[in-house]
Amino acid sequence: MPELEQAINYWRLQRPAVGEECALSPEVNALADVYALMIINRSSSVALASMGSVAQQLIAAWRQHMFDLASARSVS
C-alpha cells in the first residue's frame, strides 16, 4: 500500500486536480480506483497483474522515475 500511495502522490504532482470541482486527473483516478478497492477489501497489498493495464503502466512509469532518481544520486 505505501508504494501505491507514493505512486498516487507522484501522479498528483505530475497531473494536479483541475477545475472548480478539483477533478482528479485520469492517471490519479486510475490509481485511486485500485486504492479504493484495497480499502474496501481490507487488503494491504495487491498483485500488479490484477490491476488494469492503465494502472500497471502508471506504476511502471513511477517505478522508472524512482529508478532514474536513484541512479542520478549514485552518480553524483
PyMOL Python script that loads the backbone (N, CA, C, O; Angstrom):
from pymol import cmd

cmd.read_pdbstr("""\
ATOM      1  N   MET A   1       0.822  -1.191   0.000  1.00  0.00           N
ATOM      2  CA  MET A   1       0.000   0.000   0.000  1.00  0.00           C
ATOM      3  C   MET A   1       0.874   1.265   0.000  1.00  0.00           C
ATOM      4  O   MET A   1       0.544   2.221  -0.702  1.00  0.00           O
ATOM      5  N   PRO A   2       1.960   1.301   0.753  1.00  0.00           N
ATOM      6  CA  PRO A   2       2.781   2.523   0.718  1.00  0.00           C
ATOM      7  C   PRO A   2       3.305   2.839  -0.681  1.00  0.00           C
ATOM      8  O   PRO A   2       3.386   4.007  -1.059  1.00  0.00           O
ATOM      9  N   GLU A   3       3.660   1.813  -1.451  1.00  0.00           N
ATOM     10  CA  GLU A   3       4.149   2.049  -2.804  1.00  0.00           C
ATOM     11  C   GLU A   3       3.044   2.655  -3.671  1.00  0.00           C
ATOM     12  O   GLU A   3       3.303   3.566  -4.457  1.00  0.00           O
ATOM     13  N   LEU A   4       1.830   2.160  -3.534  1.00  0.00           N
ATOM     14  CA  LEU A   4       0.707   2.707  -4.293  1.00  0.00           C
ATOM     15  C   LEU A   4       0.443   4.155  -3.881  1.00  0.00           C
ATOM     16  O   LEU A   4       0.181   5.005  -4.732  1.00  0.00           O
ATOM     17  N   GLU A   5       0.511   4.433  -2.595  1.00  0.00           N
ATOM     18  CA  GLU A   5       0.329   5.807  -2.116  1.00  0.00           C
ATOM     19  C   GLU A   5       1.390   6.736  -2.704  1.00  0.00           C
ATOM     20  O   GLU A   5       1.084   7.862  -3.095  1.00  0.00           O
ATOM     21  N   GLN A   6       2.635   6.265  -2.765  1.00  0.00           N
ATOM     22  CA  GLN A   6       3.710   7.078  -3.338  1.00  0.00           C
ATOM     23  C   GLN A   6       3.480   7.318  -4.827  1.00  0.00           C
ATOM     24  O   GLN A   6       3.727   8.415  -5.330  1.00  0.00           O
ATOM     25  N   ALA A   7       3.012   6.298  -5.524  1.00  0.00           N
ATOM     26  CA  ALA A   7       2.725   6.454  -6.953  1.00  0.00           C
ATOM     27  C   ALA A   7       1.582   7.447  -7.164  1.00  0.00           C
ATOM     28  O   ALA A   7       1.644   8.276  -8.072  1.00  0.00           O
ATOM     29  N   ILE A   8       0.551   7.371  -6.344  1.00  0.00           N
ATOM     30  CA  ILE A   8      -0.558   8.324  -6.439  1.00  0.00           C
ATOM     31  C   ILE A   8      -0.044   9.738  -6.211  1.00  0.00           C
ATOM     32  O   ILE A   8      -0.388  10.651  -6.962  1.00  0.00           O
ATOM     33  N   ASN A   9       0.771   9.927  -5.189  1.00  0.00           N
ATOM     34  CA  ASN A   9       1.303  11.266  -4.905  1.00  0.00           C
ATOM     35  C   ASN A   9       2.188  11.771  -6.039  1.00  0.00           C
ATOM     36  O   ASN A   9       2.158  12.957  -6.367  1.00  0.00           O
ATOM     37  N   TYR A  10       2.975  10.882  -6.639  1.00  0.00           N
ATOM     38  CA  TYR A  10       3.796  11.263  -7.789  1.00  0.00           C
ATOM     39  C   TYR A  10       2.907  11.776  -8.914  1.00  0.00           C
ATOM     40  O   TYR A  10       3.159  12.842  -9.474  1.00  0.00           O
ATOM     41  N   TRP A  11       1.870  11.017  -9.242  1.00  0.00           N
ATOM     42  CA  TRP A  11       0.991  11.416 -10.334  1.00  0.00           C
ATOM     43  C   TRP A  11       0.159  12.646  -9.990  1.00  0.00           C
ATOM     44  O   TRP A  11      -0.198  13.416 -10.881  1.00  0.00           O
ATOM     45  N   ARG A  12      -0.154  12.841  -8.713  1.00  0.00           N
ATOM     46  CA  ARG A  12      -0.860  14.069  -8.309  1.00  0.00           C
ATOM     47  C   ARG A  12       0.005  15.292  -8.584  1.00  0.00           C
ATOM     48  O   ARG A  12      -0.510  16.349  -8.947  1.00  0.00           O
ATOM     49  N   LEU A  13       1.321  15.150  -8.414  1.00  0.00           N
ATOM     50  CA  LEU A  13       2.224  16.263  -8.705  1.00  0.00           C
ATOM     51  C   LEU A  13       2.383  16.472 -10.205  1.00  0.00           C
ATOM     52  O   LEU A  13       2.482  17.606 -10.675  1.00  0.00           O
ATOM     53  N   GLN A  14       2.406  15.368 -10.956  1.00  0.00           N
ATOM     54  CA  GLN A  14       2.565  15.457 -12.409  1.00  0.00           C
ATOM     55  C   GLN A  14       1.314  16.006 -13.089  1.00  0.00           C
ATOM     56  O   GLN A  14       1.393  16.795 -14.029  1.00  0.00           O
ATOM     57  N   ARG A  15       0.165  15.572 -12.593  1.00  0.00           N
ATOM     58  CA  ARG A  15      -1.119  15.953 -13.181  1.00  0.00           C
ATOM     59  C   ARG A  15      -2.083  16.362 -12.069  1.00  0.00           C
ATOM     60  O   ARG A  15      -2.933  15.568 -11.667  1.00  0.00           O
ATOM     61  N   PRO A  16      -1.960  17.589 -11.569  1.00  0.00           N
ATOM     62  CA  PRO A  16      -2.802  18.047 -10.460  1.00  0.00           C
ATOM     63  C   PRO A  16      -4.289  18.089 -10.827  1.00  0.00           C
ATOM     64  O   PRO A  16      -4.661  18.121 -12.000  1.00  0.00           O
ATOM     65  N   ALA A  17      -5.107  18.086  -9.804  1.00  0.00           N
ATOM     66  CA  ALA A  17      -6.551  18.220  -9.987  1.00  0.00           C
ATOM     67  C   ALA A  17      -6.832  19.561 -10.653  1.00  0.00           C
ATOM     68  O   ALA A  17      -6.117  20.538 -10.428  1.00  0.00           O
ATOM     69  N   VAL A  18      -7.878  19.599 -11.475  1.00  0.00           N
ATOM     70  CA  VAL A  18      -8.184  20.809 -12.230  1.00  0.00           C
ATOM     71  C   VAL A  18      -9.640  21.205 -12.083  1.00  0.00           C
ATOM     72  O   VAL A  18     -10.492  20.416 -11.675  1.00  0.00           O
ATOM     73  N   GLY A  19      -9.891  22.460 -12.431  1.00  0.00           N
ATOM     74  CA  GLY A  19     -11.257  22.973 -12.437  1.00  0.00           C
ATOM     75  C   GLY A  19     -11.758  23.323 -11.053  1.00  0.00           C
ATOM     76  O   GLY A  19     -11.133  23.012 -10.039  1.00  0.00           O
ATOM     77  N   GLU A  20     -12.896  23.974 -11.043  1.00  0.00           N
ATOM     78  CA  GLU A  20     -13.503  24.364  -9.767  1.00  0.00           C
ATOM     79  C   GLU A  20     -13.861  23.151  -8.920  1.00  0.00           C
ATOM     80  O   GLU A  20     -13.840  23.209  -7.691  1.00  0.00           O
ATOM     81  N   GLU A  21     -14.187  22.056  -9.591  1.00  0.00           N
ATOM     82  CA  GLU A  21     -14.564  20.843  -8.860  1.00  0.00           C
ATOM     83  C   GLU A  21     -13.352  20.035  -8.420  1.00  0.00           C
ATOM     84  O   GLU A  21     -13.495  19.011  -7.753  1.00  0.00           O
ATOM     85  N   CYS A  22     -12.144  20.497  -8.797  1.00  0.00           N
ATOM     86  CA  CYS A  22     -10.891  19.799  -8.445  1.00  0.00           C
ATOM     87  C   CYS A  22     -10.933  18.335  -8.869  1.00  0.00           C
ATOM     88  O   CYS A  22     -10.619  17.436  -8.088  1.00  0.00           O
ATOM     89  N   ALA A  23     -11.323  18.115 -10.113  1.00  0.00           N
ATOM     90  CA  ALA A  23     -11.407  16.754 -10.650  1.00  0.00           C
ATOM     91  C   ALA A  23     -10.028  16.126 -10.727  1.00  0.00           C
ATOM     92  O   ALA A  23      -9.060  16.769 -11.135  1.00  0.00           O
ATOM     93  N   LEU A  24      -9.949  14.868 -10.332  1.00  0.00           N
ATOM     94  CA  LEU A  24      -8.689  14.136 -10.414  1.00  0.00           C
ATOM     95  C   LEU A  24      -8.337  13.892 -11.872  1.00  0.00           C
ATOM     96  O   LEU A  24      -9.217  13.736 -12.719  1.00  0.00           O
ATOM     97  N   SER A  25      -7.050  13.861 -12.151  1.00  0.00           N
ATOM     98  CA  SER A  25      -6.594  13.527 -13.492  1.00  0.00           C
ATOM     99  C   SER A  25      -6.903  12.054 -13.769  1.00  0.00           C
ATOM    100  O   SER A  25      -7.099  11.283 -12.829  1.00  0.00           O
ATOM    101  N   PRO A  26      -6.949  11.653 -15.037  1.00  0.00           N
ATOM    102  CA  PRO A  26      -7.188  10.235 -15.345  1.00  0.00           C
ATOM    103  C   PRO A  26      -6.143   9.314 -14.706  1.00  0.00           C
ATOM    104  O   PRO A  26      -6.460   8.197 -14.297  1.00  0.00           O
ATOM    105  N   GLU A  27      -4.894   9.793 -14.623  1.00  0.00           N
ATOM    106  CA  GLU A  27      -3.835   8.971 -14.031  1.00  0.00           C
ATOM    107  C   GLU A  27      -4.107   8.729 -12.545  1.00  0.00           C
ATOM    108  O   GLU A  27      -4.063   7.593 -12.073  1.00  0.00           O
ATOM    109  N   VAL A  28      -4.383   9.794 -11.829  1.00  0.00           N
ATOM    110  CA  VAL A  28      -4.648   9.664 -10.391  1.00  0.00           C
ATOM    111  C   VAL A  28      -5.919   8.853 -10.167  1.00  0.00           C
ATOM    112  O   VAL A  28      -5.981   8.029  -9.254  1.00  0.00           O
ATOM    113  N   ASN A  29      -6.910   9.081 -10.980  1.00  0.00           N
ATOM    114  CA  ASN A  29      -8.174   8.366 -10.841  1.00  0.00           C
ATOM    115  C   ASN A  29      -7.987   6.863 -11.025  1.00  0.00           C
ATOM    116  O   ASN A  29      -8.582   6.074 -10.292  1.00  0.00           O
ATOM    117  N   ALA A  30      -7.169   6.460 -11.993  1.00  0.00           N
ATOM    118  CA  ALA A  30      -6.927   5.031 -12.229  1.00  0.00           C
ATOM    119  C   ALA A  30      -6.280   4.373 -11.013  1.00  0.00           C
ATOM    120  O   ALA A  30      -6.649   3.262 -10.632  1.00  0.00           O
ATOM    121  N   LEU A  31      -5.320   5.060 -10.411  1.00  0.00           N
ATOM    122  CA  LEU A  31      -4.652   4.504  -9.225  1.00  0.00           C
ATOM    123  C   LEU A  31      -5.547   4.596  -7.990  1.00  0.00           C
ATOM    124  O   LEU A  31      -5.495   3.731  -7.116  1.00  0.00           O
ATOM    125  N   ALA A  32      -6.359   5.637  -7.919  1.00  0.00           N
ATOM    126  CA  ALA A  32      -7.272   5.786  -6.782  1.00  0.00           C
ATOM    127  C   ALA A  32      -8.311   4.667  -6.770  1.00  0.00           C
ATOM    128  O   ALA A  32      -8.748   4.234  -5.704  1.00  0.00           O
ATOM    129  N   ASP A  33      -8.704   4.202  -7.947  1.00  0.00           N
ATOM    130  CA  ASP A  33      -9.640   3.072  -8.012  1.00  0.00           C
ATOM    131  C   ASP A  33      -9.033   1.822  -7.375  1.00  0.00           C
ATOM    132  O   ASP A  33      -9.703   1.106  -6.630  1.00  0.00           O
ATOM    133  N   VAL A  34      -7.776   1.572  -7.671  1.00  0.00           N
ATOM    134  CA  VAL A  34      -7.080   0.420  -7.079  1.00  0.00           C
ATOM    135  C   VAL A  34      -7.003   0.591  -5.562  1.00  0.00           C
ATOM    136  O   VAL A  34      -7.261  -0.347  -4.807  1.00  0.00           O
ATOM    137  N   TYR A  35      -6.649   1.790  -5.130  1.00  0.00           N
ATOM    138  CA  TYR A  35      -6.530   2.093  -3.703  1.00  0.00           C
ATOM    139  C   TYR A  35      -7.869   1.889  -2.998  1.00  0.00           C
ATOM    140  O   TYR A  35      -7.924   1.311  -1.913  1.00  0.00           O
ATOM    141  N   ALA A  36      -8.937   2.363  -3.616  1.00  0.00           N
ATOM    142  CA  ALA A  36     -10.272   2.219  -3.016  1.00  0.00           C
ATOM    143  C   ALA A  36     -10.646   0.743  -2.865  1.00  0.00           C
ATOM    144  O   ALA A  36     -11.192   0.342  -1.837  1.00  0.00           O
ATOM    145  N   LEU A  37     -10.358  -0.054  -3.875  1.00  0.00           N
ATOM    146  CA  LEU A  37     -10.659  -1.488  -3.778  1.00  0.00           C
ATOM    147  C   LEU A  37      -9.850  -2.161  -2.678  1.00  0.00           C
ATOM    148  O   LEU A  37     -10.341  -3.066  -2.004  1.00  0.00           O
ATOM    149  N   MET A  38      -8.617  -1.720  -2.500  1.00  0.00           N
ATOM    150  CA  MET A  38      -7.804  -2.269  -1.413  1.00  0.00           C
ATOM    151  C   MET A  38      -8.440  -1.952  -0.058  1.00  0.00           C
ATOM    152  O   MET A  38      -8.485  -2.800   0.833  1.00  0.00           O
ATOM    153  N   ILE A  39      -8.926  -0.732   0.080  1.00  0.00           N
ATOM    154  CA  ILE A  39      -9.565  -0.335   1.335  1.00  0.00           C
ATOM    155  C   ILE A  39     -10.841  -1.143   1.560  1.00  0.00           C
ATOM    156  O   ILE A  39     -11.069  -1.661   2.653  1.00  0.00           O
ATOM    157  N   ILE A  40     -11.663  -1.247   0.533  1.00  0.00           N
ATOM    158  CA  ILE A  40     -12.921  -1.989   0.648  1.00  0.00           C
ATOM    159  C   ILE A  40     -12.659  -3.445   1.010  1.00  0.00           C
ATOM    160  O   ILE A  40     -13.362  -4.025   1.838  1.00  0.00           O
ATOM    161  N   ASN A  41     -11.645  -4.029   0.384  1.00  0.00           N
ATOM    162  CA  ASN A  41     -11.318  -5.439   0.632  1.00  0.00           C
ATOM    163  C   ASN A  41     -10.400  -5.644   1.832  1.00  0.00           C
ATOM    164  O   ASN A  41     -10.027  -6.772   2.153  1.00  0.00           O
ATOM    165  N   ARG A  42     -10.042  -4.553   2.485  1.00  0.00           N
ATOM    166  CA  ARG A  42      -9.137  -4.585   3.631  1.00  0.00           C
ATOM    167  C   ARG A  42      -7.830  -5.310   3.306  1.00  0.00           C
ATOM    168  O   ARG A  42      -7.335  -6.123   4.087  1.00  0.00           O
ATOM    169  N   SER A  43      -7.289  -4.988   2.128  1.00  0.00           N
ATOM    170  CA  SER A  43      -6.032  -5.578   1.669  1.00  0.00           C
ATOM    171  C   SER A  43      -4.890  -4.605   1.919  1.00  0.00           C
ATOM    172  O   SER A  43      -5.054  -3.393   1.781  1.00  0.00           O
ATOM    173  N   SER A  44      -3.756  -5.132   2.280  1.00  0.00           N
ATOM    174  CA  SER A  44      -2.580  -4.278   2.454  1.00  0.00           C
ATOM    175  C   SER A  44      -1.684  -4.324   1.220  1.00  0.00           C
ATOM    176  O   SER A  44      -0.716  -3.571   1.114  1.00  0.00           O
ATOM    177  N   SER A  45      -2.019  -5.215   0.291  1.00  0.00           N
ATOM    178  CA  SER A  45      -1.251  -5.292  -0.959  1.00  0.00           C
ATOM    179  C   SER A  45      -2.170  -5.831  -2.053  1.00  0.00           C
ATOM    180  O   SER A  45      -3.224  -6.413  -1.796  1.00  0.00           O
ATOM    181  N   VAL A  46      -1.720  -5.608  -3.276  1.00  0.00           N
ATOM    182  CA  VAL A  46      -2.454  -6.112  -4.426  1.00  0.00           C
ATOM    183  C   VAL A  46      -1.427  -6.480  -5.495  1.00  0.00           C
ATOM    184  O   VAL A  46      -0.438  -5.772  -5.681  1.00  0.00           O
ATOM    185  N   ALA A  47      -1.660  -7.571  -6.183  1.00  0.00           N
ATOM    186  CA  ALA A  47      -0.745  -8.001  -7.243  1.00  0.00           C
ATOM    187  C   ALA A  47      -0.840  -7.056  -8.426  1.00  0.00           C
ATOM    188  O   ALA A  47      -1.934  -6.678  -8.845  1.00  0.00           O
ATOM    189  N   LEU A  48       0.287  -6.685  -8.950  1.00  0.00           N
ATOM    190  CA  LEU A  48       0.318  -5.787 -10.094  1.00  0.00           C
ATOM    191  C   LEU A  48      -0.481  -6.382 -11.261  1.00  0.00           C
ATOM    192  O   LEU A  48      -1.173  -5.659 -11.977  1.00  0.00           O
ATOM    193  N   ALA A  49      -0.383  -7.667 -11.440  1.00  0.00           N
ATOM    194  CA  ALA A  49      -1.084  -8.337 -12.538  1.00  0.00           C
ATOM    195  C   ALA A  49      -2.607  -8.246 -12.408  1.00  0.00           C
ATOM    196  O   ALA A  49      -3.321  -8.385 -13.402  1.00  0.00           O
ATOM    197  N   SER A  50      -3.101  -8.016 -11.204  1.00  0.00           N
ATOM    198  CA  SER A  50      -4.553  -7.920 -11.015  1.00  0.00           C
ATOM    199  C   SER A  50      -5.093  -6.524 -11.306  1.00  0.00           C
ATOM    200  O   SER A  50      -6.306  -6.320 -11.356  1.00  0.00           O
ATOM    201  N   MET A  51      -4.191  -5.563 -11.496  1.00  0.00           N
ATOM    202  CA  MET A  51      -4.609  -4.193 -11.815  1.00  0.00           C
ATOM    203  C   MET A  51      -4.899  -4.085 -13.306  1.00  0.00           C
ATOM    204  O   MET A  51      -4.427  -4.893 -14.106  1.00  0.00           O
ATOM    205  N   GLY A  52      -5.676  -3.083 -13.663  1.00  0.00           N
ATOM    206  CA  GLY A  52      -5.909  -2.804 -15.072  1.00  0.00           C
ATOM    207  C   GLY A  52      -4.625  -2.356 -15.755  1.00  0.00           C
ATOM    208  O   GLY A  52      -3.658  -1.973 -15.096  1.00  0.00           O
ATOM    209  N   SER A  53      -4.626  -2.408 -17.071  1.00  0.00           N
ATOM    210  CA  SER A  53      -3.405  -2.083 -17.816  1.00  0.00           C
ATOM    211  C   SER A  53      -2.960  -0.638 -17.620  1.00  0.00           C
ATOM    212  O   SER A  53      -1.761  -0.362 -17.590  1.00  0.00           O
ATOM    213  N   VAL A  54      -3.904   0.283 -17.486  1.00  0.00           N
ATOM    214  CA  VAL A  54      -3.537   1.685 -17.272  1.00  0.00           C
ATOM    215  C   VAL A  54      -2.828   1.842 -15.932  1.00  0.00           C
ATOM    216  O   VAL A  54      -1.787   2.493 -15.855  1.00  0.00           O
ATOM    217  N   ALA A  55      -3.378   1.256 -14.884  1.00  0.00           N
ATOM    218  CA  ALA A  55      -2.754   1.332 -13.560  1.00  0.00           C
ATOM    219  C   ALA A  55      -1.374   0.683 -13.589  1.00  0.00           C
ATOM    220  O   ALA A  55      -0.435   1.202 -12.985  1.00  0.00           O
ATOM    221  N   GLN A  56      -1.240  -0.441 -14.282  1.00  0.00           N
ATOM    222  CA  GLN A  56       0.062  -1.108 -14.393  1.00  0.00           C
ATOM    223  C   GLN A  56       1.078  -0.200 -15.075  1.00  0.00           C
ATOM    224  O   GLN A  56       2.223  -0.104 -14.633  1.00  0.00           O
ATOM    225  N   GLN A  57       0.668   0.461 -16.140  1.00  0.00           N
ATOM    226  CA  GLN A  57       1.573   1.367 -16.864  1.00  0.00           C
ATOM    227  C   GLN A  57       1.971   2.558 -15.996  1.00  0.00           C
ATOM    228  O   GLN A  57       3.120   2.999 -16.030  1.00  0.00           O
ATOM    229  N   LEU A  58       1.026   3.076 -15.224  1.00  0.00           N
ATOM    230  CA  LEU A  58       1.320   4.206 -14.343  1.00  0.00           C
ATOM    231  C   LEU A  58       2.304   3.817 -13.248  1.00  0.00           C
ATOM    232  O   LEU A  58       3.215   4.580 -12.929  1.00  0.00           O
ATOM    233  N   ILE A  59       2.123   2.639 -12.674  1.00  0.00           N
ATOM    234  CA  ILE A  59       3.050   2.138 -11.658  1.00  0.00           C
ATOM    235  C   ILE A  59       4.429   1.943 -12.278  1.00  0.00           C
ATOM    236  O   ILE A  59       5.439   2.312 -11.680  1.00  0.00           O
ATOM    237  N   ALA A  60       4.473   1.365 -13.472  1.00  0.00           N
ATOM    238  CA  ALA A  60       5.753   1.142 -14.151  1.00  0.00           C
ATOM    239  C   ALA A  60       6.462   2.468 -14.425  1.00  0.00           C
ATOM    240  O   ALA A  60       7.675   2.567 -14.238  1.00  0.00           O
ATOM    241  N   ALA A  61       5.730   3.477 -14.863  1.00  0.00           N
ATOM    242  CA  ALA A  61       6.335   4.790 -15.138  1.00  0.00           C
ATOM    243  C   ALA A  61       6.847   5.416 -13.851  1.00  0.00           C
ATOM    244  O   ALA A  61       7.920   6.020 -13.846  1.00  0.00           O
ATOM    245  N   TRP A  62       6.100   5.283 -12.759  1.00  0.00           N
ATOM    246  CA  TRP A  62       6.542   5.820 -11.465  1.00  0.00           C
ATOM    247  C   TRP A  62       7.804   5.088 -10.999  1.00  0.00           C
ATOM    248  O   TRP A  62       8.753   5.716 -10.531  1.00  0.00           O
ATOM    249  N   ARG A  63       7.810   3.762 -11.130  1.00  0.00           N
ATOM    250  CA  ARG A  63       8.995   2.985 -10.720  1.00  0.00           C
ATOM    251  C   ARG A  63      10.218   3.393 -11.540  1.00  0.00           C
ATOM    252  O   ARG A  63      11.319   3.497 -10.999  1.00  0.00           O
ATOM    253  N   GLN A  64      10.035   3.622 -12.829  1.00  0.00           N
ATOM    254  CA  GLN A  64      11.145   4.053 -13.678  1.00  0.00           C
ATOM    255  C   GLN A  64      11.659   5.409 -13.226  1.00  0.00           C
ATOM    256  O   GLN A  64      12.868   5.638 -13.196  1.00  0.00           O
ATOM    257  N   HIS A  65      10.755   6.301 -12.878  1.00  0.00           N
ATOM    258  CA  HIS A  65      11.149   7.615 -12.364  1.00  0.00           C
ATOM    259  C   HIS A  65      11.974   7.465 -11.088  1.00  0.00           C
ATOM    260  O   HIS A  65      13.002   8.123 -10.932  1.00  0.00           O
ATOM    261  N   MET A  66      11.531   6.609 -10.185  1.00  0.00           N
ATOM    262  CA  MET A  66      12.251   6.393  -8.934  1.00  0.00           C
ATOM    263  C   MET A  66      13.628   5.781  -9.197  1.00  0.00           C
ATOM    264  O   MET A  66      14.607   6.152  -8.549  1.00  0.00           O
ATOM    265  N   PHE A  67      13.703   4.853 -10.136  1.00  0.00           N
ATOM    266  CA  PHE A  67      14.970   4.236 -10.511  1.00  0.00           C
ATOM    267  C   PHE A  67      15.921   5.292 -11.075  1.00  0.00           C
ATOM    268  O   PHE A  67      17.099   5.338 -10.719  1.00  0.00           O
ATOM    269  N   ASP A  68      15.390   6.139 -11.959  1.00  0.00           N
ATOM    270  CA  ASP A  68      16.208   7.201 -12.551  1.00  0.00           C
ATOM    271  C   ASP A  68      16.748   8.159 -11.487  1.00  0.00           C
ATOM    272  O   ASP A  68      17.903   8.581 -11.546  1.00  0.00           O
ATOM    273  N   LEU A  69      15.901   8.493 -10.522  1.00  0.00           N
ATOM    274  CA  LEU A  69      16.348   9.369  -9.411  1.00  0.00           C
ATOM    275  C   LEU A  69      17.465   8.720  -8.614  1.00  0.00           C
ATOM    276  O   LEU A  69      18.470   9.361  -8.307  1.00  0.00           O
ATOM    277  N   ALA A  70      17.290   7.446  -8.278  1.00  0.00           N
ATOM    278  CA  ALA A  70      18.290   6.739  -7.503  1.00  0.00           C
ATOM    279  C   ALA A  70      19.598   6.629  -8.286  1.00  0.00           C
ATOM    280  O   ALA A  70      20.677   6.777  -7.712  1.00  0.00           O
ATOM    281  N   SER A  71      19.510   6.373  -9.576  1.00  0.00           N
ATOM    282  CA  SER A  71      20.713   6.268 -10.411  1.00  0.00           C
ATOM    283  C   SER A  71      21.438   7.609 -10.488  1.00  0.00           C
ATOM    284  O   SER A  71      22.666   7.656 -10.419  1.00  0.00           O
ATOM    285  N   ALA A  72      20.692   8.685 -10.628  1.00  0.00           N
ATOM    286  CA  ALA A  72      21.299  10.010 -10.705  1.00  0.00           C
ATOM    287  C   ALA A  72      21.996  10.363  -9.400  1.00  0.00           C
ATOM    288  O   ALA A  72      23.052  10.995  -9.413  1.00  0.00           O
ATOM    289  N   ARG A  73      21.419   9.964  -8.278  1.00  0.00           N
ATOM    290  CA  ARG A  73      22.025  10.256  -6.980  1.00  0.00           C
ATOM    291  C   ARG A  73      23.308   9.460  -6.782  1.00  0.00           C
ATOM    292  O   ARG A  73      24.269   9.962  -6.200  1.00  0.00           O
ATOM    293  N   SER A  74      23.327   8.218  -7.264  1.00  0.00           N
ATOM    294  CA  SER A  74      24.519   7.394  -7.062  1.00  0.00           C
ATOM    295  C   SER A  74      25.671   7.842  -7.946  1.00  0.00           C
ATOM    296  O   SER A  74      26.829   7.575  -7.626  1.00  0.00           O
ATOM    297  N   VAL A  75      25.382   8.507  -9.035  1.00  0.00           N
ATOM    298  CA  VAL A  75      26.419   9.011  -9.938  1.00  0.00           C
ATOM    299  C   VAL A  75      27.042  10.283  -9.376  1.00  0.00           C
ATOM    300  O   VAL A  75      28.230  10.537  -9.575  1.00  0.00           O
ATOM    301  N   SER A  76      26.256  11.067  -8.685  1.00  0.00           N
ATOM    302  CA  SER A  76      26.734  12.351  -8.145  1.00  0.00           C
ATOM    303  C   SER A  76      27.787  12.207  -7.100  1.00  0.00           C
ATOM    304  O   SER A  76      28.270  13.207  -6.569  1.00  0.00           O
TER     305      SER A  76
END
""", "prot")
cmd.dss("prot")
cmd.show_as("cartoon", "prot")
cmd.util.cbc("prot")
cmd.orient("prot")
